[in-house]
Amino acid sequence: MGMPAMQVELKMKSEGLDATVLSTPDKMIPENDDAPTNEAKKAPAPAGPVMVAVKDHPKYAKYFKLANMGMPAMQVELKMKAEGLDPTLMATPDKKIPEKDEKPEPKEILVKDHPDYAKYLKLQKMGMPQPQIELKMKAENLNPELLAKPDSVVPVPAPTSDAETNVNVAINVVKFVAKVKAKPKLRNLYWEPVVEPTQSSLWSQIGAPEDNQKEIDALKQLTTLFSSVPPPEKEKKKPVAKKKAATRVALIDVKRANNLGIMLARFRMPYAEIKRAVLEIDREVLTTEKIAALIQFAPEGEELEAVKAYTGEPKLLGDAEQYFLEISTVPRYASRLQAVLATFQFDSNVEEQRRLIESVNNTCAALRANKAIPEILKLVLVLGNTLNEGTARGGAQGFKLSILLKLVQVKASDNSMTLLNYLAIVLRKKNPEWLTFTDSLESLEEASRVTNQVLNAGEAAIKKASKTVVTELEAHTKLPSIAENDKFQESIAPVRFSDRDDVDEWSSLLKNQKKPQKRLLKNINL
């Protein structure tokens, strides 16, 4: 089964068996050891106790083997004292002692010599806290009060059986060997040693390597820092369980509440301060971007009803719910913000619309005043009628301007040029200045991006904004009660489009500015 021979030998000796018979397995021995043999009958009774060397004594032999295996002498001595053996005999291994101790075992022993109490007296000297020592002693059914009376007498502990002793020794051997094997292997320093240094050399003055090993203070961290085995991973500290906060009350959809929380974080102010800014129309807080965000996440009817119906502690509500509860007293919250946003953006929207119209009008005027354009269009008409002669498309008196983009698609028979190239050649021969006619059309590129749809959409947005503001002003005057810090009327009413006549006047102005565009389109049959 593979048990080490040394361990088998120890077990056999503990049972009083002769370990040497293992080398002669075929030798005949009595089946019953109790039956006396003929030699035993003839042998005279021994005159005295059988004497054996200390190293061969059954109780001492195992400690010699532990010492040979490298167990520290102090640890061996402690174990021997715990078993009631004399540690001084380890220094005289050949001394003869009785194989069996015939001295009557004492019935009492001092506390400091008792193996169970001696270890706790040692722990006490080493500084272990007294409460911890007392707990350990009580766990072993020992009296902690006896530590204060080391010279008092206590009964001798019951002797342990040889089998139990051997098992404990074997366990200690295994633990010690495992501890020795667990010593980390260090990284090697690949130097070339000096075998026999001369007496005058530095190495002779330093001393023998064994003496240098006494400088243990400098070597304490060496086995850790220069181990060839990677250091063990540090145990992760278990996270300290945080006290669970009180459960928040959710009255709004979770996803909407999360998005609302992100929006509110941009304000970085209490919800009461947001409410104040909305009531007082505080322009320093209410930028157009923030007003648009507040409108996007304005409370709906069902959400306001749910928040107003809540009768519990307001602090238990979620962030979104607390915000809705705070602004629930602001009348017509969403429409109010829409009117404020329309007011803030009105002037800039009007100016942008006017700029677009002026850009188109200026370009229209420049196109009508340009003398090269009619000549170029006339030449294109001549070239087209020449190519279309004899067909239904020939003899045309004019053409749609969209054909100008397709001149590059009409290629010569040898693919050497396009009709657009040919047009440029003819124009250069007739009047080279005609090729630079676009230099006088500075706003042409910007005006080309302005379509009727863009102008109409801008005009509709401005009309809608003015209507929103006027409607909200009228509704605000009909409110049953208005807060003292509500400055909606005094902030919004003074704007120039609060009167419907002003709105109509501005609308007619925009229409008049479109007349140059219409005249140009009529001039070229568009």
N, C-alpha and C positions, 0 to 999 in steps of 0.2 A: 504493500500500500504506500510505501515511500516515506514512512516516518524516519526522521534522522536517527542514526545509531546512538548518538549521545543522549537523546531524549528517551529512547527505548531503555538504555542502560540505567538512566536515573529512575525510571518507573520500576524496573526490576529490582534495583537495590532498595527502593522504598517498600517493596513487598517482601524483602528478605530472600530474594532469589539470586542465584549465581549467574551473572551476566556472561561468564566465559563459556557457558554451555552453548551459546549461539554459534560459536565457531566449530562445535562438534555436534551437528544436528543428529548424527546416527548413533551417538553414544547412549547406552542403556542406563536409565536412572529409575529409582523407585517411583511407583505410581503414587504412593501415599507417603508424604514426608513425615507423617506422625509415627509410622511403623519403624521401630529401631532396627537398624541393620546389624549383621554379625559383628562388623567392625565396631559399631557403636556399643554393642553389648560387651565386647572385650575391652574397649577403651576405658581407662579409669576415669572417674569423675574429676573434673578440673579442680585444682587446689585453690584457685583464685580467679578474679575477673579476667576476661580475655582483653589483652592490650593491643591496640592498633595505632598506626601513625595518624596524626591529625588529618593529613591530606586524604587518608583512606577511610576516615570515619564517615558513616552514612549521612550524618547530619552536617558535617563540615565540608565534605567533598564537593557538594553542589556550589558552595560559595567560592571555593578555589577556582572552579570552572567559570563562574561569573566574573571573578577578578581577571582571569586569563582572557576573557572575551572583551575586557575593557570597561567593565562597570566601575564607576568611581568608588574609591575605597570608603568614603564617607557613607555612600548609599549602602554598600555591602555591610558596613558596621551597624547601621540602623536596622537593617533586616535581621542581622544576627541577634541583636539585643531584643528585638521584638519576639524572637523565637526562644529567648532564654539561653543563648550561646555566648561563649566568651570570645570577643573579637580579637583579643591579644594573641590567641593561639594561631591566628593567620600568619604571624611572623615566625612561627616555629612549626613548619609543616611536617617535619620528621619526628616530632616529639610524640612519645607513646602515651596514649590516654585510654581509659577503659572504653570498650566498645559500647557497653551499656552503663548508663549512669545509675549507680546503686545508692546514691545519696537520697535520702527521703526529701521529696519535693516540699518546699515550705508552703504553708497554708496561707500566709499573708505576705504582702510586699508593699514597699513604699509607693506613694502616688507617682513620684518622679521616675520610678523604675518600671511602673506598669506600662506595657507597650501601648495600650489604648490611650492613656493619659499623657504619656511622654510626648507624643507627636503634637498634642494641643498646647503643651507647655512650650514647645519649640515654636509653634505658630504664634504664640503670645509674645515671645521674645522677638520674633521677626516683625511684629507690629500689626498683626491682623486685628481689626476692630473686635472688641469684646463681645458685642451683640452677635456678630457673625460666628464667633467661636462657640458661643452658647447654643446657637441654633444647630450647628453641626453636631455638638455633643449630645443634645437632646434627641437628635435624629438617630444616634447610636445608643440611646438609653444610658448615657453617662451623666454623672452629677457634675455640673459646671462649678459648683461651690468648692470642689476639691482642688481646683487650680490654685486657690489662695492658700492651700495647705499641702505643699508638695512633699513634706516629710511625714505626713500622716499615713496610717497603715490601711490598706484595702485588701480584699481577698485576691489571691492569685487567679489570673484568668484561666479558664478551662483550656487544656492543651488541645491544639488542633490535630487532626489525624494526619498521618504521613501523606496519605493520598491528597488531602486538601492542601497541605503545604506544598507538595510537588506541583500541583496544578497552579497555585499562586506563583510559585517560582517560575514555572514555564511561561505564564502570562507576562511576568515582569521581564523575562528574557526576550520574549517576542517584542514587547514594547521598546526595550532598550535597543535591540537590533534595528527595529524600524526607525528609531530616532537617529541611530548612527547612519543608516542608509539615507535618511531624509536630509542629511547634511548636503547642501548644494555643491555641485561641482563647479570649481572656479575656472575662469579663463586662464590659459597658460601664458607665461612670459617666455618667449622662445629666445633665451640668451645662451651664451656659451660659458659654462661655469669654469672657474679656476679650481683645478683638482688639488694641487699642493702649493698653496701660496708660500712665498719665502718669509722668513722671520722679519725682514725689514720692510715688507710690503704693508700697504694700508689694511689689507684684509686680516693680517695677523693682529693688528691693533684693535680692530673692531670686535673680535671675539668669535666664539663658535656660534653656529646657527641656532643651537639649542638655547644659548643665552639670549640671543636676539629675539626669540619668540616671546620672551617675558615682556617685551614692549607691547603688551596686549592692547593698551589704550589706543594706539595708532592703528590697530587692526580690527577694531570693533565693527566698522562699517564695510570692511573689505569684502567679506563673504556676501554681503548684500549688493554692493555696488558692482562687483566684478563677477557675479554668478553667470555661468553659461546657460542657466535655465531662466527663461523669462519670468519676471516677477508675477506673482499671482494677482489676479484682478481684484481690485478693492471691492469689498462688499458694498453694494448700493444701499444707501440709507433709505429706509422705508419712509415714504412721504408722510409727514405728520398730517393726520386726518383733521381737516379744517371743519370747524363747526358749520353746519349747514345753516345758511341764511333762511330767513322766513320765506315761505313760498310766495312768489309774486302772483297777484290776481291778473289774469289775462282776459280782457273783454273784446279784443280786436284780433283779427286774423294774424297768425304768427309771422308770416312772410311780410305782410304789410307793416306790422309793428317793427320788424327789423329794419326795413327800408326807411321807415319814418325815424327810427333812432339814428341812422346814419346821417339823415338830413339835419336833424336837430343838433348833432354834434358839430356841425359847421358854425353854428351861432355862438357856441361856447359861452352861454349865459343862461341864467335861470329862466324857466318858462314864464314866470311872472314878468320878467323883463321883456320877453318877446311880446307878450300881451300888451304891455305899456307902449312898445314901439308901434304896434299895429293901431292902437287907439289914437296915439299922438301923431301918427304919420311921420315918424322919426327917419329922416333921409339918411342919417349917418349909419343907422342899423339896417334899414330896408333898402338895399340895393336892388336893381332890377332882377339880378340872378336869384337873390334870396326870396324876393316876392314870388317869382315864378315857381320856386321850390315849395313855398308855403301853399300856393294855389294847388299844385300837383298833389300834395298830401293833406289837403283840407279835409276835415271830418265830414263824413256823409251822414244822412239823417238817422239811419239805424245805429251808427256808431255813437252819435251824440246822445241818442235816447238811452243806449246801454250804459254810458258813462254817467249820465244824470240820474239814472235809476239806482246806481251803486250807493249803498248806505254804510259801507264798512270804512275801515281806516284808510285814508287817501295814500299814506306812505306804502301800503301793501300793493298798490297798483303798479303795473309796469310803467316804463318811461313814456311810451306812446299814450297810454291811458291817462297818466298824470298830465301830459300836455293837453290832451283833448278836454280834460276836466277844467284846466286853467282857462282855456280860451272859449269855453262853452258859453260864457256870459257876454262875449263880443257879438253884437247883433249882425246878421247877414255877413258872416265871416268871409266866405269864399267870394261872393259878389263884391264885397267891399274891397278885397285885395285886387280883384280884376279891374275895378275902377281906378284904384291907385296905380296899378301897373300901366293902364292905358294913359293916365295923366302923365306919368314919368316918361313914357316913350313917345308921346304925341308929337312934341316939337321935333324930335330927331326923325321920326317917321315922315313928317310933312316935309322937312328939309331934304330928306333923301329922295322923296317922290318928286319934289320940285327940281332937284339936281338932275335926275334922270330925264325929266321932260325937257329941261333946258339943253341937255347934251344932245338929245334927238333934234330939237328945234335948230340948234346951231349947225348941226350937221346937214339938216335939210336945206337951210339957207345957203350953206357953202356949196352943196351939190347943185343947187339951182343957179348959183353965180358962176360956177366953173364952166369955162368956154371949151375946154378940151373934151368933156364928156359927150356933148352932142356930136362932135366930129368923129369920135371913136365909135359911137353907136351907129352913126351914118355909114362908116366904113364897114362895120360888121354886117349891116343890112345889105350893102352892095356885094360883099363876099358871099353871103348866104344865098342871095337871089341868083348869083352866078352859078353856084354849086347846085341849086335846086331848079335851074332852068329846064323847062319841059315837063315839070312835075306839078302836082297840085299845090306843093308848098312854094313854088316859084312866084315871082311877082308880088311878094309881100310888101306891105307898106309900113310894117313895124313888127316887133317880136317881144315875147316875154323875156325879162332879164335873166331868168333861170338858165337860158341857153349859154350865157357867158361862161358858166362853170364847166360846160361840156365842150368848149372849143379845143381843149387839150386832148380830147378823145378822138377827134377827127385827124387821122394821120395821112401823110403823103403815101403814094403807091410804093415808093422805095423805103418807107419808114425813116426817111432822113429828117423829117420835121413834122410838127403838128400845125393845125390851123392857127393856134395861138401864136406859135413862132412866126408864122407867115404874117399875121396881123402886126406883130411887133416890128418886122422888117419894113413893112409898108409904112407904118407910122413914123419910123425913124427917118425914112426918105422924105416924107411929106413935111413933118415938123417934129424934131426930136424932143421939144419941150412937152409935147403931149404925153410922152411916156412918164413924166414926173408929175402928173396931175394930182396924185395923192398927197403930195407935200403940203398942199393947202387945206387938207382935210384932217386936222389934228385930232378931232374928237370922233373920227369915223370908227375906230376900233371899239371904243367904249359904247358908242351908240348902236353898233351892230349887235351888241349883246342884249339890248333893251327891246323886248318884244311887246306887242299889244297886251299879251296875257300878263306880263310882269306889271305893266302900268295899270291895267284894270284890277289886278289883285291888290296892289298897293292902295289904290283908291278905295276899294271895298273895305280893306282893313282899317283905314282911317275913319271911314263913315261908321263902321261897327264900334270902334273905340269911342268915338264921340257919343254915340247912342248909349253905350254902356255907362259912361260917366253921368250923362244927363238923367238916365233912368235911376241910377243909384242915388243921385242927389235928391231926387223927388221922393224915393222910398225912405231915405234917411230922415227927411223932415216929418214923415208920418209915424215915426217910432214913438211908442207910448212914453218911454223914458230914455234919456241919454246920459251916459256917464260924464262926470265933471271934466275928465281929461280927454274926452272924445273930441278930437279936432278935425273930424272929417270935413265938415261944412267949410270951415275957415281955410282949410288947406286945398280943397278941390274946387270950391265954388268960384274963386277968382279967375280960373283959367278962361281963356277967351272963347272957347267953344261950348261954354255952359249954356249959351243961348242958341236955340235952334236956328235963328236967323244968321248967326255967325257961321254955323256949319254950312248952311246953304250958300252963303257968299263964298266961302272957301272952295266948295265943290264946283261952283261956276267958274272960279278962277282957274282951276285945273283943266276944265274943259276948254277954256279959251287958249290955254297954252298948247293944246294939242292941234290947233288949226294949221300951223305951218306944216306939220307932218301930213295932214290930210291933203293940203294943196300940192305937195310934192308927189304923193302917191297918185293923185289925179292927173298930174302933168305927165307921168310915164304910164298912164293907163293901168294902174294897179289898184 
